[in-house]
Amino acid sequence: MFVFGRIAGSVFSFSVGRCSQTVVRRQLRSTANPKLPQNLKTSPGRFSQLRSADGIGTGVSGGSRCFHTSRRCSAPPLLWLLFKPIAKISAVISGRVFRQWWKVLPKEKRGDIFAGHLRRHYGKYLGMAAVVSGTVTVYYFTHLQYTPITNRERFIAFTPNQFSSIADVEYNMHLQDFGEDLVGPDHPGYKLVANVTNWLVQNNQDIPQVRDITWTVHVVNQPIKNAFVLPHGQIFVFAGMLETVSNPHQLGIILGHEMAHAILGHAAEQVSFLQLVDCLSICVVAAIWALFPSDWMALLSHWLQNKFAKLLLEMPYSRMLETEADEVGLQLAAKACFDVRESAAFWERMALQDDMEEKLDLDWLSTHPSHDQRAQHLEQLLPQAIELRKSCQCLPLSTENPLLPFRALREGLKTGEIQTAKVLVKVPQPPPQKSSTPGGPVVTHSLTDEK
């Protein structure tokens, strides 16, 4: 899940910790014909083992992390981070100054005075508008690039070095936050995540971004149901997510989705998009504070403007990025011979849990698509994903479709044939130990139904 936090105007949030971690270094050999064992749960040793490194990973080794294809002149990162508050404060002050100037004018002469002012300074205002609009237009079109794999055109405001420095700051901040919650490399959950990650990396060596990124694994011993990957390839999986997935195939789907965010450069893209929205909203903010007769009305309108911008621009864009990561992540998992049907099954189970808890999962009020929509979309992509999996000479899939039981349970709940269902019953885990192998065994939960 792609989440956002404290840096760059609350744009992205990454959780990491200070402990030992596994580094998936660049592979010199590509496995062109992988055959994933069917019983991954009991045979994690069949995965290629990862190399363990002490200390903290520092990013790409033997390759470049490229969000841009060419060197361009861009504003320094600090200027970008300060632009939003400075520009909005300036717009508010300018609007209030205009309002106060307008109030002191005689009511019967306001029109004539304002028209005369515009006639006297028409050239200045027109020239300023032309310069600003021309600069913004040139800057926008010179900062367009195409995403890897999907070849989608998007706006990126940062050079690779600039965004790298921003991501490093966020990484170091979270190193302090989760320093005591990371499990060691001997923890079963850590080994599972490392094995699944290595399998994804080995079998997607044809993608330059997969080869060039140094992928590192962190497992955080917290009950949060989340996983994410930083732009530099640091993978973070929380214990709550390991409890939520039913098998390594589902974990492979989740990690493929998160790795897709890093491969596609979604973090830099989303930060750039939010900065662009802020630039375009400055004139709106100035107009609000200039036209509304009182500060409280302007403040309320300003608040509504922010909410509408999130609802109509930021959230739809975030959902688009999540859908794109779902599609690319499914391809990564298919090439690594995971059971791609588990992608739709996982989100169908999450939708079933929402049904049981009577939650309203409205995607238009969220940064992510609803669980039901993700399940349906991934189910539509399964025929292509299965063909891609076959082309990689993977072992055949089982005849039992993991999606069908959850689909049947949801239909039964809707029709009333099934009255109750117990979904993902939580089993308590032992408290984390302070030794080199903290934590307990990874626990998975089954789904049962009662009539």
Beta strands, then each sheet from edge to edge (+ up, - down):
strand 1: 21-24
strand 2: 51-53
strand 3: 144-146
strand 4: 153-155
strand 5: 215-220
strand 6: 227-229
strand 7: 234-238
strand 8: 420-422
strand 9: 448-450
sheet 1: 2+ 1- 5+ 7+ 6-
sheet 2: 3+ 4-
sheet 3: 8+ 9-
end
